[in-house]
Amino acid sequence: MVRSFLSFHVKAPLEEVVAFAQGRTGGAGVYLVPDPPWTSLYHEALEAQEDPEGVRAFLEELSRLGEALAFFVGEEENLLFLLGEGGKVRAELRTGPELGEALKAPEALSPLLRGAQAMPPLSAVQALAAHFGLHPDHAALGFLDLLEAEEEEGLPEEVVYLE
């Protein structure tokens, strides 16, 4: 099975992220998973759209709460990684046949992103997540993964679901 997923992560308390996300569900579901200092968001509508510009716009808004990350992997061979803060994207990595190749980063992050660029997308996601102190498994999940876990009654109690 070819896998695609999208995850967002922000250094902000769960309560702030819930308030932020309530008006931005796009008529679909959003899972919020606390992992202090991070809160992870898994957005059904944005994941289904597979639109890099939609991911960018959401990340820019989310990054007003604190440092924010977005990981999008499309069909296991395309990767979009974004780092945002203060409403702006500070770093971007795109790889794969559908997304093309792009790397924009502050000098201190350039070696990290160049290294990730040379990896398969899933490995890059896990390496980037670990660098930022985010649990690699949280970065490599998407909305559909959490939906499946919920159907199998495998979600932790602290997960918040918004519609």
Contact map, one row per residue, 1 for C-alpha under 8 A:
1110000000000000000000000000000000000000000000000000000000000000000000000000000000000000000000000000000000000000000000000000000000000000000000000000000000000000000
1111000000000000000000000000000000000000000000000000000000000000000000000011000000000000000000000000000000000000000000000000000000000000000000000000000000000000000
1111100000000000000000000000000000000000000000000000000000000000000000001111000000000000000000000000000000000000000000000000000000000000000000000000000000000000000
0111110000000000000000000000000000000000000000000000000000000000000000011111000000000000000000000000000000000000000000000000000000000000000001000000000000000000000
0011111000000000000000000000000000000000000000100000000000000000000000111100000000000000000000000000000000000000000000000000000000000000000111110000000000000000000
0001111100000000000000000000000000000000011001100000000000000000000001111000000000000000000000000000000000000000000000000000000000000000000111100000000000000000000
0000111110000000000000000000000000000001111000000000000000000000000001110000000000000000000000000000000000000000000000000000000000000000011111100000000000000000000
0000011111000000000000000000000000000001110000000000000000100000000111100000000000000000000000000000000000000000000000000000000000000000001000000000000000000000000
0000001111100000000000000000000000000111100000000000000000000000000111000000000000000000000000000000000000000000000000000000000000000000001000000000000000000000000
0000000111110000000000000000000000000111000000000000000000000110111110000000000000000000000000000000000000000000000000000000000000000000000000000000000000000000000
0000000011111000000000000000000000011110000000000000000000000000111100000000000000000000000000000000000000000000000000000000000000000000000000000000000000000000000
0000000001111101100000000000000000001110000000000000000000000000110000000000000000000000000000000000000000000000000000000000000000000000000000000000000000000000000
0000000000111111100000000000000001011110000000000000000000000000000000000000000000000000000000000000000000000000000000000000000000000000000000000000000000000000000
0000000000011111110000000000000111000010000000000000000000000000000000000000000000000000000000000000000000000000000000000000000000000000000000000000000000000000000
0000000000001111111000000000000000000000000000000000000000000000000000000000000000000000000000000000000000000000000000000000000000000000000000000000000000000000000
0000000000011111111100000000000000000000000000000000000000000000100000000000000000000000000000000000000000000000000000000000000000000000000000000000000000000000000
0000000000011111111110000000000100000010000000000000000000000000100000000000000000000000000000000000000000000000000000000000000000000000000000000000000000000000000
0000000000000111111111000000000100000000000000000000000000000000000000000000000000000000000000000000000000000000000000000000000000000000000000000000000000000000000
0000000000000011111111100000000000000000000000000000000000000000000000000000000000000000000000000000000000000000000000000000000000000000000000000000000000000000000
0000000000000001111111110000000000000000000000000000000000000100000000000000000000000000000000000000000000000000000000000000000000000000000000000000000000000000000
0000000000000000111111111000010000000000000000000000000000000000000000000000000000000000000000000000000000000000000000000000000000000000000000000000000000000000010
0000000000000000011111111000000000000000000000000000000000000000000000000000000000000000000000000000000000000000000000000000000000000000000000000000000000000000011
0000000000000000001111111100000000000000000000000000000000000000000000000000000000000000000000000000000000000000000000000000000000000000000000000000000000000000000
0000000000000000000111111100000000000000000000000000000000000000000000000000000000000000000000000000000000000000000000000000000000000000000000000000000000000000000
0000000000000000000011111111110000000000001010000000000000000000000000000000000000000000000000000000000000000000000000000000000000000000000000000000000000000000011
0000000000000000000000111111000000000000000010000000000000000000000000000000000000000000000000000000000000000000000000000000000000000000000000000000000000000000000
0000000000000000000000001111100000000000000010000000000000000000000000000000000000000000000000000000000000000000000000000000000000000000000000000000000000000000001
0000000000000000000000001111110000000000001110000000000000000000000000000000000000000000000000000000000000000000000000000000000000000000000000000000000000000000001
0000000000000000000000001011111000000000001110000000000000000000000000000000000000000000000000000000000000000000000000000000000000000000000000000000000000000000111
0000000000000000000010001001111100000000111100000000000000000000000000000000000000000000000000000000000000000000000000000000000000000000000000100000000000000000111
0000000000000000000000000000111110000001111000000000000000000000000000000000000000000000000000000000000000000000000000000000000000000000000000100100000000000011110
0000000000000100110000000000011111000011110000000000000000000000000000000000000000000000000000000000000000000000000000000000000000000000000000000000000000000011100
0000000000000100000000000000001111100011100000000000000000000000000000000000000000000000000000000000000000000000000000000000000000000000000000000000000000000111000
0000000000001100000000000000000111110111000000000000000000000000000000000000000000000000000000000000000000000000000000000000000000000000000000000000000000000110000
0000000000000000000000000000000011111111000000000000000000000000000000000000000000000000000000000000000000000000000000000000000000000110000000000000000000000000000
0000000000101000000000000000000001111110000000000000000000000000000000000000000000000000000000000000000000000000000000000000000000000000000000000000000000000000000
0000000000111000000000000000000000111110000000000000000000000000000000000000000000000000000000000000000000000000000000000000000000000000000000000000000000000000000
0000000011111000000000000000000001111111000000000000000000000000000000000000000000000000000000000000000000000000000000000000000000000100000000000000000000000000000
0000000011111100100000000000000111111111100000000000000000000000000000000000000000000000000000000000000000000000000000000000000000000000000000000000000000000000000
0000001111000000000000000000001111100111110000000000000000000000000000000000000000000000000000000000000000000000000000000000000000000000010000000000000000000000000
0000001110000000000000000000011110000011111000000000000000000000000000000000000000000000000000000000000000000000000000000000000000000000000000000000000000000000000
0000011100000000000000000000011100000001111100100000000000000000000000000000000000000000000000000000000000000000000000000000000000000000000011100000000000000000000
0000011000000000000000001001111000000000111111100000000000000000000000000000000000000000000000000000000000000000000000000000000000000000000001100000000000000000000
0000000000000000000000000001110000000000011111110000000000000000000000000000000000000000000000000000000000000000000000000000000000000000000000110000000000000000000
0000000000000000000000001111100000000000001111111000000000000000000000000000000000000000000000000000000000000000000000000000000000000000000000000000000000000000000
0000010000000000000000000000000000000000001111111110011000000000000000000000000000000000000000000000000000000000000000000000000000000000000000000000000000000000000
0000110000000000000000000000000000000000011111111100000000000000000000000000000000000000000000000000000000000000000000000000000000000000000001100000000000000000000
0000000000000000000000000000000000000000000111111100000000000000000000000000000000000000000000000000000000000000000000000000000000000000000000000000000000000000000
0000000000000000000000000000000000000000000011111110000000000000000000000000000000000000000000000000000000000000000000000000000000000000000000000000000000000000000
0000000000000000000000000000000000000000000001111111000000000000000000000100000000000000000000000000000000000000000000000000000000000000000000000000000000000000000
0000000000000000000000000000000000000000000001001111111000000000000000000000000000000000000000000000000000000000000000000000000000000000000000000000000000000000000
0000000000000000000000000000000000000000000000000111111100000000000000000000000100000000000000000000000000000000000000000000000000000000000000000000000000000000000
0000000000000000000000000000000000000000000000000011111110000000000000000000000000000000000000000000000000000000000000000000000000000000000000000000000000000000000
0000000000000000000000000000000000000000000001000011111111000000000000000000000000000000000000000000000000000000000000000000000000000000000000000000000000000000000
0000000000000000000000000000000000000000000001000011111111100000000001000000000000000000000000000000000000000000000000000000000000000000000000000000000000000000000
0000000000000000000000000000000000000000000000000001111111110000000000000000000001000000100000000000000000000000000000000000000000000000000000000000000000000000000
0000000000000000000000000000000000000000000000000000111111111000000000000000000000000000000000000000000000000000000000000000000000000000000000000000000000000000000
0000000000000000000000000000000000000000000000000000011111111100000000000000000000000000000000000000000000000000000000000000000000000000000000000000000000000000000
0000000100000000000000000000000000000000000000000000001111111110000111000000000001010010100000000000000000000000000000000000000000000000000000000000000000000000000
0000000000000000000000000000000000000000000000000000000111111111000000000000000000011111100000000000000000000000000000000000000000000000000000000000000000000000000
0000000000000000000000000000000000000000000000000000000011111111000000000000000000000010000000000000000000000000000000000000000000000000000000000000000000000000000
0000000001000000000100000000000000000000000000000000000001111111110100000000000000000010000000000000000000000000000000000000000000000000000000000000000000000000000
0000000001000000000000000000000000000000000000000000000000111111111100000000000000011111000000000000000000000000000000000000000000000000000000000000000000000000000
0000000000000000000000000000000000000000000000000000000000011111111000000000000000001110000000000000000000000000000000000000000000000000000000000000000000000000000
0000000001110001100000000000000000000000000000000000000000000111111000000000000000000100000000000000000000000000000000000000000000000000000000000000000000000000000
0000000001110000000000000000000000000000000000000000000000000111111100000000000000001100000000000000000000000000000000000000000000000000000000000000000000000000000
0000000001100000000000000000000000000000000000000000000000000011111110000000000000111100000000000000000000000000000000000000000000000000000000000000000000000000000
0000000111100000000000000000000000000000000000000000000000100110011111000000000000111000000000000000000000000000000000000000000000000000000000000000000000000000000
0000000111000000000000000000000000000000000000000000000000100000001111100000000011110000000000000000000000000000000000000000000000000000000000000000000000000000000
0000011110000000000000000000000000000000000000000000001000100000000111110000000111100000000000000000000000000000000000000000000000000000000000000000000000000000000
0000111100000000000000000000000000000000000000000000000000000000000011111000001111000000000000000000000000000000000000000000100000000000001100000000000000000000000
0001111000000000000000000000000000000000000000000000000000000000000001111100011110000000000000000000000000000000000000000000000000000000000000000000000000000000000
0011110000000000000000000000000000000000000000000000000000000000000000111111111100000000000000000000000000000000000000001100000000000000000000000000000000000000000
0011100000000000000000000000000000000000000000000100000000000000000000011111111000000000000000000000000000000000000000000000000000000000000000000000000000000000000
0111000000000000000000000000000000000000000000000000000000000000000000001111110000000000000000000000000000000000000000000000000000000000000000000000000000000000000
0111000000000000000000000000000000000000000000000000000000000000000000001111111000000000000000000000000000000000000000001100000000000000000000000000000000000000000
0000000000000000000000000000000000000000000000000000000000000000000000001111111000000000000000111000000000000000000000011000000000000000000000000000000000000000000
0000000000000000000000000000000000000000000000000000000000000000000000011111111100000000000001111110000000000000000000001000000000000000000000000000000000000000000
0000000000000000000000000000000000000000000000000000000000000000000000111101111110000000000011110010000000000000000000001000000000000000000000000000000000000000000
0000000000000000000000000000000000000000000000000001000000000000000001111000011111000000000111100010000000000000000000000000000000000000000000000000000000000000000
0000000000000000000000000000000000000000000000000000000000000000000011110000001111100000001111000000000000000000000000000000100000000000000000000000000000000000000
0000000000000000000000000000000000000000000000000000000100100000000011100000000111110000111110000000000000000000000000000000000000000000000000000000000000000000000
0000000000000000000000000000000000000000000000000000000000000000001111000000000011111000111100000000000000000000000000000000000000000000000000000000000000000000000
0000000000000000000000000000000000000000000000000000000000110010001110000000000001111111111000000000000000000000000000000000000000000000000000000000000000000000000
0000000000000000000000000000000000000000000000000000000000010011011100000000000000111111110000000000000000000000000000000000000000000000000000000000000000000000000
0000000000000000000000000000000000000000000000000000000000010011111000000000000000011111000000000000000000000000000000000000000000000000000000000000000000000000000
0000000000000000000000000000000000000000000000000000000000111111000000000000000000011111100000000000000000000000000000000000000000000000000000000000000000000000000
0000000000000000000000000000000000000000000000000000000000010010000000000000000000011111110000000000000000000000000000000000000000000000000000000000000000000000000
0000000000000000000000000000000000000000000000000000000100110000000000000000000001111011111100000000000000000000000000000000000000000000000000000000000000000000000
0000000000000000000000000000000000000000000000000000000000000000000000000000000001111001111100000000000111000000000000000000000000000000000000000000000000000000000
0000000000000000000000000000000000000000000000000000000000000000000000000000000011110000111110000000001111001000000000000000000000000000000000000000000000000000000
0000000000000000000000000000000000000000000000000000000000000000000000000000000111100000111111000000011110000000000000000000000000000000000000000000000000000000000
0000000000000000000000000000000000000000000000000000000000000000000000000000001111000000001111100000111100000000100010000000000000000000000000000000000000000000000
0000000000000000000000000000000000000000000000000000000000000000000000000000011110000000000111110011111000000000000010000000000000000000000000000000000000000000000
0000000000000000000000000000000000000000000000000000000000000000000000000000111100000000000011111011110000000000000010000000000000000000000000000000000000000000000
0000000000000000000000000000000000000000000000000000000000000000000000000000111000000000000001111111100000000000000000000000000000000000000000000000000000000000000
0000000000000000000000000000000000000000000000000000000000000000000000000000110000000000000000111111000000000000000000000000000000000000000000000000000000000000000
0000000000000000000000000000000000000000000000000000000000000000000000000000010000000000000000011111000000000000000000000000000000000000000000000000000000000000000
0000000000000000000000000000000000000000000000000000000000000000000000000000011100000000000001111111100000000000000000000000000000000000000000000000000000000000000
0000000000000000000000000000000000000000000000000000000000000000000000000000000000000000000001111111110000000000000000000000000000000000000000000000000000000000000
0000000000000000000000000000000000000000000000000000000000000000000000000000000000000000000011110011111000000000000000000000000000000000000000000000000000000000000
0000000000000000000000000000000000000000000000000000000000000000000000000000000000000000000111100001111100000000000000000000000000000000000000000000000000000000000
0000000000000000000000000000000000000000000000000000000000000000000000000000000000000000001111000000111110000000110000000000000000000000000000000000000000000000000
0000000000000000000000000000000000000000000000000000000000000000000000000000000000000000011110000000011111000100000000000000000000000000000000000000000000000000000
0000000000000000000000000000000000000000000000000000000000000000000000000000000000000000011100000000001111111100100000000000000000000000000000000000000000000000000
0000000000000000000000000000000000000000000000000000000000000000000000000000000000000000011000000000000111111100000000000000000000000000000000000000000000000000000
0000000000000000000000000000000000000000000000000000000000000000000000000000000000000000000000000000000011111110000000000000000000000000000000000000000000000000000
0000000000000000000000000000000000000000000000000000000000000000000000000000000000000000000000000000000011111110000000000000000000000000000000000000000000000000000
0000000000000000000000000000000000000000000000000000000000000000000000000000000000000000001000000000000011111111100000000000000000000000000000000000000000000000000
0000000000000000000000000000000000000000000000000000000000000000000000000000000000000000000000000000000111111111110000000000000000000000000000000000000000000000000
0000000000000000000000000000000000000000000000000000000000000000000000000000000000000000000000000000000000111111111000000000000000000000000000000000000000000000000
0000000000000000000000000000000000000000000000000000000000000000000000000000000000000000000000000000000000001111111100000000000100000000000000000000000000000000000
0000000000000000000000000000000000000000000000000000000000000000000000000000000000000000000010000000001010001111111110000000000100000000000000000000000000000000000
0000000000000000000000000000000000000000000000000000000000000000000000000000000000000000000000000000001000000111111111000000000000000000000000000000000000000000000
0000000000000000000000000000000000000000000000000000000000000000000000000000000000000000000000000000000000000011111111100000000000000000000000000000000000000000000
0000000000000000000000000000000000000000000000000000000000000000000000000000000000000000000000000000000000000001111111101011101100000000000000000000000000000000000
0000000000000000000000000000000000000000000000000000000000000000000000000000000000000000000011100000000000000000111111110001000000000000000000000000000000000000000
0000000000000000000000000000000000000000000000000000000000000000000000000000000000000000000000000000000000000000011111110000000000000000000000000000000000000000000
0000000000000000000000000000000000000000000000000000000000000000000000000000000000000000000000000000000000000000001111111011000000000000000000000000000000000000000
0000000000000000000000000000000000000000000000000000000000000000000000000000100000000000000000000000000000000000000011111111000000000000000000000000000000000000000
0000000000000000000000000000000000000000000000000000000000000000000000001001111000000000000000000000000000000000000100111111100000000000000000000000000000000000000
0000000000000000000000000000000000000000000000000000000000000000000000001001000000000000000000000000000000000000000000011111110000000000000100000000000000000000000
0000000000000000000000000000000000000000000000000000000000000000000000000000000000000000000000000000000000000000000100111111111000000000000000000000000000000000000
0000000000000000000000000000000000000000000000000000000000000000000000000000000000000000000000000000000000000000000110111111111100000000000000000000000000000000000
0000000000000000000000000000000000000000000000000000000000000000000000100000000010000000000000000000000000000000000100001111111110000001001100000000000000000000000
0000000000000000000000000000000000000000000000000000000000000000000000000000000000000000000000000000000000000000000000000111111111000001101100000000000000000000000
0000000000000000000000000000000000000000000000000000000000000000000000000000000000000000000000000000000000000000000100000011111111100001000000000000000000000000000
0000000000000000000000000000000000000000000000000000000000000000000000000000000000000000000000000000000000000001100100000001111111110000000000000000000000000000000
0000000000000000000000000000000000000000000000000000000000000000000000000000000000000000000000000000000000000000000000000000111111111111001000000000000000000000000
0000000000000000000000000000000000000000000000000000000000000000000000000000000000000000000000000000000000000000000000000000011111111111000000000000000000000000000
0000000000000000000000000000000000000000000000000000000000000000000000000000000000000000000000000000000000000000000000000000001111111100000000000000000000000000000
0000000000000000000000000000000000000000000000000000000000000000000000000000000000000000000000000000000000000000000000000000000111111100000000000000000000000000000
0000000000000000000000000000000000000000000000000000000000000000000000000000000000000000000000000000000000000000000000000000000011111110000000000000000000000000000
0000000000000000000000000000000000100100000000000000000000000000000000000000000000000000000000000000000000000000000000000000000011111111011000000000000000000000000
0000000000000000000000000000000000100000000000000000000000000000000000000000000000000000000000000000000000000000000000000000000011001111111000000000000000000000000
0000000000000000000000000000000000000000000000000000000000000000000000000000000000000000000000000000000000000000000000000000111011000111111100000000000000000000000
0000000000000000000000000000000000000000000000000000000000000000000000000000000000000000000000000000000000000000000000000000010000000011111110000000000000000000000
0000001000000000000000000000000000000001000000000000000000000000000000000000000000000000000000000000000000000000000000000000000000000111111110000000000000000000000
0000001110000000000000000000000000000000000000000000000000000000000000100000000000000000000000000000000000000000000000000000110010000111111110000000000000000000000
0000111000000000000000000000000000000000000000000000000000000000000000100000000000000000000000000000000000000000000000000100110000000001111111000000000000000000000
0000111000000000000000000000000000000000010000000000000000000000000000000000000000000000000000000000000000000000000000000000000000000000111111101100000000000000000
0001111000000000000000000000000000000000011000100000000000000000000000000000000000000000000000000000000000000000000000000000000000000000000111111100000000000000000
0000111000000000000000000000011000000000011100100000000000000000000000000000000000000000000000000000000000000000000000000000000000000000000011111110000000000000000
0000100000000000000000000000000000000000000100000000000000000000000000000000000000000000000000000000000000000000000000000000000000000000000001111111000000000000000
0000000000000000000000000000000000000000000000000000000000000000000000000000000000000000000000000000000000000000000000000000000000000000000011111111100000000000000
0000000000000000000000000000001000000000000000000000000000000000000000000000000000000000000000000000000000000000000000000000000000000000000011111111110000100000000
0000000000000000000000000000000000000000000000000000000000000000000000000000000000000000000000000000000000000000000000000000000000000000000000111111111000000000000
0000000000000000000000000000000000000000000000000000000000000000000000000000000000000000000000000000000000000000000000000000000000000000000000011111111100000000000
0000000000000000000000000000000000000000000000000000000000000000000000000000000000000000000000000000000000000000000000000000000000000000000000001111111111100000000
0000000000000000000000000000000000000000000000000000000000000000000000000000000000000000000000000000000000000000000000000000000000000000000000000111111111100000000
0000000000000000000000000000000000000000000000000000000000000000000000000000000000000000000000000000000000000000000000000000000000000000000000000011111111000000000
0000000000000000000000000000000000000000000000000000000000000000000000000000000000000000000000000000000000000000000000000000000000000000000000000001111111000000000
0000000000000000000000000000000000000000000000000000000000000000000000000000000000000000000000000000000000000000000000000000000000000000000000000000111111100000000
0000000000000000000000000000000000000000000000000000000000000000000000000000000000000000000000000000000000000000000000000000000000000000000000000000111111110000000
0000000000000000000000000000000000000000000000000000000000000000000000000000000000000000000000000000000000000000000000000000000000000000000000000100110011111010000
0000000000000000000000000000000000000000000000000000000000000000000000000000000000000000000000000000000000000000000000000000000000000000000000000000000001111110000
0000000000000000000000000000000000000000000000000000000000000000000000000000000000000000000000000000000000000000000000000000000000000000000000000000000000111110000
0000000000000000000000000000000011000000000000000000000000000000000000000000000000000000000000000000000000000000000000000000000000000000000000000000000000011111000
0000000000000000000000000000001111000000000000000000000000000000000000000000000000000000000000000000000000000000000000000000000000000000000000000000000000111111100
0000000000000000000000000000001110000000000000000000000000000000000000000000000000000000000000000000000000000000000000000000000000000000000000000000000000000111110
0000000000000000000000000000111100000000000000000000000000000000000000000000000000000000000000000000000000000000000000000000000000000000000000000000000000000011111
0000000000000000000011001000111000000000000000000000000000000000000000000000000000000000000000000000000000000000000000000000000000000000000000000000000000000001111
0000000000000000000001001011110000000000000000000000000000000000000000000000000000000000000000000000000000000000000000000000000000000000000000000000000000000000111
